[in-house]
């Protein structure tokens, strides 16, 4: 088909364009709200899991310390699930932020010249071929830094509390290590090796969240003009 016979696209009027973009913005807001709720649901599961296991472990002296290993593994699996959900949330949030920065902001300022960059083509490409904006490790690191690190810290403190509460007075490191070995079927090498590997991985993910950053977060910059918001 020659260029002369190709159907010419009809130019969308400004009114139709702004109406379509407004509905598109509302639709993307709805999407990120759904994924935001899914993130909160996963975090609630992790909190309930940790709370239930801690209550069970601290209420019975004969309960093995292995339950805290199980709790850490279960919470970490929920962290992986939440990291996957966060990638979807971040992908749709990136669209919303692009619309807010390049479409709504010039409308608010009533200055069309403030629209910069090739954002329309970028947004169109993302609509044709949707893609994640961050990797899985960065997503896990973000959720760990913001929420899950406190769950793991509380589990660790509960484990220490169980040793000091149920094992009697502990006056040395040897007694502490022996108290952790009570009522559990694994060898000392396997038990402590697993603890070192797990908490080492958690610390590495925290440092990874600080060093590797491919996309901006939700609210990471302080507003330089807070006083202007006072009413």
PyMOL commands that set and color helices and strands:
alter all, ss='L'
color gray80, all
select helices_A, chain A and resi 14-59+66-109+112-114+119-128+136-166+173-181+188-211+226-229
alter helices_A, ss='H'
color red, helices_A
deselect
rebuild
show_as cartoon
